[in-house]
Amino acid sequence: MRSETALVFCYTKTNRNSYNALAGALEKYPDIKKINVYFPANEKELFREMPGILRSHQKVIVGISFFTPQFWQVKDLVERLRAGENSSMILLAGGPHATGDPRGTLEIGFDLVIRGEGEVTLIEFLQKINNREDYRDIQGISYRDEYGNDVFTGMREPLNIDHYSPVSGYFSKHGPIEITRGCPFGCSYCQVSHLFGKKPRQRSIENILDCMNVLKRRGASYYRFVSPDAFAYGSEDGKAINDEKLDSLLSAARNLVGKEGKIFFGSFPSEVRPEHVNDETVNIVKKYIDNDNLAIGAQSGSPRMLDLIKRGHDVEAIYKAVDAALKAGLKANVDFIFGLPGETDDDMSSTLTVIKALNQSGAKVHAHTFIPLPQTSFMNERAARISPALRREIERLCSCGMIYGQWRKQGKIAARVADQLFRSGKSDQAFPS
């Protein structure tokens, strides 16, 4: 006898955190035992398992979460899945790119797009599928009707992240623990404020400890945290630092894991804003953390560009942040973006001057190339041209070990991304503020 429903997540390394959060949310679904959930670790494993899954289930939902640079890889994946067309299969998209460009996502073969936060929407979708009800009235989705028209049911209200765990003991899926969601700054190149709103939502210390306990029971010894700005934990507006709350979180975390557990806070995959790195905040976290570095988001060394991209800090804040980190015995890994829209040779020269000064003080630079992302202020823009002379200087700094990162690879796909967003119409649906 065929089972009712299968849910298949293409659990690739790049998108694992998104699937961990959805797996945690599924624990809230009362009929979870009626659904068989699969987590193939790569495309090869996915296609090896799919024939058997399709044969043994009446409905098979394939969920794919992805970022904008992954668009063409996902397009190819969808084409391969559709090549073995089966009426029982529903292709479900989510994540940053699908949320910002639902039209382009539907065009490559998805049946449905979950936009924004997917925890509640996914559960309601599964309930509808299991009850054999029409799911097209669920809030937070985009789809195409029988006439080929794009339909959007409207964004959901921001959820209370304490109600949904970013880790799952039931499915044994876990990774870095998301401690805040949303960002008040709305930088021109960044999707975070558009995806999750400008009002930061904090996961409570009690809830964070519950998540850590899930990891601890699974034998974890490393505990990492994710936030747009880790040092802003506990801040009501995401701008004014709450030293007491920051200390309380890390103190409680250290008490839970003991001396044997390793706590990584303010390092990759998280980062910290420069103006929030000072002697007080660094000395607080230094008491508890095990990472030997801080990831500091600078993005540009040009005062004009910092204003243009709405960063909300100046160049001096970058220098002060690096000094505070190094003085405390921490390494400083500083993020910069080359080719920001509107960036001139003078702006890039200013950035290189700052980079060299930071290198001389002992910092390392993590370089990126601007890629337009859907629904950001810069979604219609292309990366600024980097002159041959400046490119040679950047390459020289890379060869000396002063700059690292995937900026070359990102530069190769930036124009292709811009072309794709233009073709898909960039969606005219607005995000919540």
C-alpha positions in Angstrom: 0.0 0.0 0.0 1.3 3.4 -0.9 1.9 5.9 1.9 0.1 9.3 1.7 2.9 11.9 1.6 6.6 12.3 1.3 8.6 15.5 1.9 12.0 15.5 0.3 14.6 18.2 1.1 17.7 18.4 -1.1 19.9 18.8 2.0 23.0 20.2 0.4 25.7 21.8 2.5 25.2 25.3 1.2 21.5 25.4 2.2 21.6 23.2 5.3 20.7 25.9 7.8 17.4 26.7 6.0 16.4 23.0 6.1 17.4 22.7 9.8 15.0 25.5 10.6 12.2 23.8 8.6 13.0 20.5 10.3 12.7 22.1 13.7 9.4 23.7 12.7 8.0 20.4 11.5 8.2 19.2 15.1 5.2 21.5 15.7 3.1 19.6 13.1 0.7 17.3 15.0 0.6 14.7 12.1 4.3 14.6 11.4 4.3 10.8 11.8 2.0 10.6 8.8 4.7 12.1 6.6 7.9 10.4 5.5 10.6 13.1 5.4 13.8 12.5 3.4 17.1 14.5 3.5 19.3 13.4 0.5 22.6 15.0 1.0 23.3 15.9 -2.7 21.8 15.7 -6.1 23.3 12.2 -6.9 21.6 10.8 -3.7 18.4 12.7 -4.6 18.0 11.1 -8.0 19.0 7.7 -6.7 16.2 7.8 -4.1 13.5 9.6 -6.1 12.2 6.6 -8.1 11.5 4.5 -5.0 10.0 7.5 -3.2 7.6 8.2 -6.1 6.5 4.6 -6.3 5.7 4.3 -2.6 3.8 7.6 -2.0 0.7 9.2 -3.3 2.1 12.7 -3.0 5.8 13.7 -3.2 6.8 17.2 -2.2 10.3 18.2 -3.2 11.4 21.3 -1.3 14.4 23.3 -2.6 15.7 26.4 -0.8 18.4 28.5 -2.6 20.3 31.7 -2.9 20.6 33.9 -6.0 24.0 32.6 -7.2 22.6 29.1 -7.2 19.8 29.9 -9.6 21.3 28.1 -12.7 22.2 25.0 -10.7 18.6 24.9 -9.4 17.2 25.5 -12.8 19.1 22.5 -14.1 18.0 20.4 -11.1 14.3 21.3 -11.8 14.7 20.4 -15.5 16.1 17.0 -14.5 13.3 16.3 -12.0 10.7 17.4 -14.6 12.2 15.1 -17.2 10.7 12.2 -15.3 7.4 14.0 -15.0 5.1 12.4 -12.4 1.7 13.8 -11.4 2.3 13.0 -7.8 5.3 15.3 -7.5 5.0 18.9 -6.3 8.1 21.2 -6.6 8.2 23.7 -3.8 10.7 26.6 -3.7 11.8 28.8 -0.8 14.8 30.8 0.4 16.2 34.2 -0.4 16.0 34.1 -4.2 12.6 32.4 -4.5 11.2 35.0 -2.0 12.6 37.9 -3.9 12.0 36.6 -7.4 8.9 34.4 -7.4 8.1 35.1 -11.0 11.5 33.9 -12.2 11.4 30.9 -9.8 8.0 29.8 -11.1 9.2 30.2 -14.7 11.8 27.5 -14.3 9.3 24.9 -13.3 8.4 25.2 -9.6 4.7 24.7 -8.7 4.8 26.8 -5.6 7.0 29.4 -3.9 7.0 29.9 -0.1 7.9 33.6 0.4 9.6 34.9 3.5 9.5 32.9 6.7 8.5 29.4 5.8 7.9 27.7 9.2 4.1 28.3 9.5 3.5 28.2 5.7 5.1 24.8 5.3 3.0 23.3 8.1 -0.2 24.7 6.7 0.7 23.4 3.3 1.3 19.9 4.6 -2.0 20.0 6.4 -3.8 20.9 3.2 -2.1 18.2 1.2 -2.7 15.5 3.8 -6.4 16.5 4.1 -6.6 16.7 0.3 -7.7 20.3 0.4 -6.9 23.2 -1.9 -3.7 24.9 -0.7 -4.0 28.0 -2.8 -5.5 30.1 -0.1 -2.5 29.7 2.2 -0.9 33.1 3.1 2.7 33.5 2.1 2.8 31.7 -1.3 3.1 32.5 -5.0 1.8 30.2 -7.7 0.4 30.3 -11.3 -3.3 29.8 -11.9 -4.8 27.8 -14.7 -4.6 30.9 -16.9 -0.9 31.3 -16.4 -1.3 34.4 -14.1 1.0 34.9 -11.2 -0.9 34.8 -7.9 0.5 36.0 -4.5 -1.5 35.4 -1.4 0.3 38.1 0.7 3.1 38.1 3.2 2.7 36.7 6.7 3.2 38.7 9.8 6.6 38.2 11.3 6.6 35.2 13.6 7.8 34.8 17.1 11.0 32.9 16.6 10.9 31.4 20.1 8.0 29.3 18.9 10.1 27.5 16.2 13.4 25.9 16.9 16.2 26.2 14.3 17.4 22.7 15.2 15.6 19.4 15.3 16.1 16.6 17.7 13.4 14.6 16.0 15.1 14.5 12.7 18.7 14.9 14.1 19.2 18.0 12.0 21.2 20.9 13.6 23.8 23.5 13.0 24.4 27.1 14.0 21.7 28.5 16.2 19.8 31.5 14.9 19.7 34.0 17.8 18.2 37.0 16.1 16.1 37.6 12.9 15.7 40.9 11.1 18.0 44.0 10.7 17.2 47.7 11.2 19.7 49.1 8.7 18.4 48.0 5.3 21.7 48.3 3.5 21.2 48.8 -0.2 22.8 45.6 -1.3 21.5 43.3 1.4 18.3 41.2 1.5 18.1 40.6 5.3 15.9 43.6 6.2 13.6 42.8 3.3 13.4 39.1 4.0 12.8 39.4 7.8 11.9 43.0 8.5 13.7 45.9 10.0 12.6 45.3 13.6 15.0 42.7 15.1 13.4 39.7 16.8 15.4 38.1 19.6 15.4 34.4 20.5 15.1 34.3 24.3 18.1 33.0 26.3 15.9 30.1 27.6 15.0 29.1 24.1 18.7 29.3 22.9 19.7 27.1 25.8 16.9 24.6 24.8 18.4 24.5 21.3 21.9 24.0 22.8 20.6 21.1 24.8 19.3 19.5 21.7 22.9 19.7 20.3 24.4 18.6 23.5 22.2 15.4 23.7 23.4 14.7 20.2 27.0 14.7 21.4 27.9 18.2 20.0 31.0 19.8 21.3 30.9 22.9 19.1 28.2 25.6 19.4 27.9 28.3 16.8 25.4 31.2 16.6 23.9 33.0 13.6 22.9 36.7 13.6 23.2 39.6 11.2 25.0 41.3 14.1 25.9 39.0 17.0 26.9 41.9 19.3 23.4 43.4 19.0 21.8 40.4 20.8 19.4 41.8 23.4 19.1 45.2 21.8 15.6 46.4 21.4 16.2 48.3 18.1 19.4 46.5 16.9 21.4 49.6 17.2 21.9 50.4 20.9 24.0 47.6 22.5 22.7 45.8 25.6 25.9 44.7 27.3 24.0 43.1 30.2 21.9 40.8 27.9 24.9 39.9 25.8 26.8 38.9 29.0 23.8 37.0 30.3 23.5 34.9 27.1 27.1 34.0 26.8 27.5 33.3 30.6 24.5 31.0 30.5 25.8 29.3 27.4 29.2 28.7 29.0 27.6 27.3 32.1 25.6 24.9 30.0 28.4 23.4 27.9 31.2 23.6 30.6 34.9 23.9 29.8 34.7 21.1 27.2 32.2 22.8 25.0 33.4 25.2 22.3 31.4 28.4 21.8 31.8 30.4 18.6 30.2 33.8 18.6 30.7 36.8 16.3 32.7 34.7 13.8 31.6 33.0 10.5 28.8 32.3 9.7 27.8 35.3 11.8 29.4 38.8 11.8 29.4 42.0 13.9 29.0 45.6 12.9 32.0 47.8 13.3 30.4 50.4 15.6 29.4 47.6 18.0 33.0 46.4 18.5 34.5 48.2 21.3 36.5 47.5 24.5 33.4 46.7 26.5 31.7 44.3 24.1 34.9 42.6 23.1 35.9 42.1 26.8 32.4 40.6 27.5 32.5 38.0 24.8 36.2 37.3 25.3 35.4 35.8 28.7 33.3 33.1 27.2 34.1 32.4 23.5 36.5 29.9 21.9 36.8 31.5 18.4 40.1 33.4 17.9 38.6 35.9 15.5 35.8 38.3 14.8 34.1 38.7 11.4 33.6 42.5 11.0 31.4 43.9 8.3 33.0 47.0 6.8 31.9 46.7 3.1 33.7 49.9 1.9 36.5 52.2 2.9 35.0 55.2 1.0 32.9 57.6 3.2 30.8 58.4 0.1 30.0 54.8 -0.6 29.2 54.0 3.1 26.6 56.8 2.9 25.3 55.6 -0.5 24.8 52.0 0.7 23.2 53.1 4.0 25.7 51.3 6.2 25.1 53.6 9.2 28.8 53.8 10.3 31.9 55.7 9.1 35.4 54.6 8.2 36.7 55.5 11.7 34.4 52.9 13.2 36.1 50.2 11.1 39.6 51.2 12.4 38.3 51.3 16.0 36.7 47.9 15.7 39.8 46.3 14.4 41.9 47.9 17.1 39.6 46.7 19.8 39.6 43.2 18.5 43.4 43.0 18.1 44.0 44.6 21.5 41.9 41.8 23.1 44.0 39.1 21.3 41.4 38.3 18.6 42.1 38.2 14.9 40.1 40.6 12.8 38.6 39.3 9.5 37.0 42.3 7.8 34.5 42.1 4.9 34.7 44.4 1.9 32.6 44.5 -1.3 34.2 45.5 -4.6 32.2 46.9 -7.5 29.3 48.4 -5.5 26.9 50.3 -7.9 28.0 53.9 -8.2 31.6 53.1 -7.0 34.2 55.2 -8.8 38.0 54.6 -9.1 38.5 57.1 -6.3 36.1 55.2 -4.1 37.9 51.9 -4.8 41.3 53.6 -4.2 40.0 54.8 -0.8 38.9 51.2 0.0 42.3 49.8 -0.9 44.0 52.5 1.3 41.9 51.3 4.2 42.6 47.7 3.4 46.3 48.2 3.4 46.2 50.1 6.7 44.2 47.3 8.3 46.6 44.7 7.0 49.5 46.6 8.5 47.8 46.6 11.8 47.3 42.8 11.6 43.8 42.4 10.1 42.8 40.1 7.2 40.4 41.2 4.5 37.6 38.9 3.2 36.7 40.3 -0.3 33.4 40.0 -2.2 32.2 41.3 -5.5 28.7 43.0 -5.6 25.9 40.7 -6.9 22.4 42.2 -7.4 19.9 40.5 -5.2 16.1 40.6 -5.8 14.0 43.2 -3.9 17.1 45.1 -2.6 17.6 48.8 -3.4 20.4 47.7 -5.8 18.4 44.9 -7.5 18.3 46.8 -10.8 22.0 47.7 -10.7 25.1 46.1 -12.2 28.5 45.8 -10.5 30.7 48.9 -11.1 33.7 48.3 -13.4 37.0 47.7 -11.7 39.7 49.4 -13.7 42.7 47.3 -14.9 45.1 49.2 -12.6 43.0 48.6 -9.5 42.4 45.0 -10.4 46.1 44.5 -10.7 46.6 46.0 -7.2 43.8 43.8 -5.7 45.5 40.7 -7.3 48.8 41.8 -5.8 47.3 42.1 -2.4 45.7 38.6 -2.8 49.1 37.1 -3.8 50.6 38.6 -0.6 47.8 37.0 1.5 46.3 40.3 2.5 43.0 39.6 0.7 41.1 36.3 0.5 37.6 35.2 -0.6 35.5 34.3 -3.6 35.4 37.8 -5.2 36.7 36.6 -8.6 34.0 33.8 -8.8 31.3 36.3 -7.7 32.5 38.8 -10.3 32.0 36.2 -13.1 28.3 35.6 -12.2 27.3 39.2 -11.3 26.3 40.2 -14.8 24.5 36.9 -15.4 22.5 37.5 -12.2 21.6 41.0 -13.4 20.4 39.7 -16.7 18.2 37.0 -15.1 16.6 39.5 -12.7 15.8 41.8 -15.7 14.3 38.9 -17.7 12.1 37.8 -14.8 10.8 41.3 -14.1 12.2 41.4 -10.6 8.8 40.9 -9.0 6.8 43.9 -8.0 5.6 42.5 -4.7 6.9 44.4 -1.7 8.4 42.9 1.5 7.2 43.9 5.0 9.2 46.6 6.6 
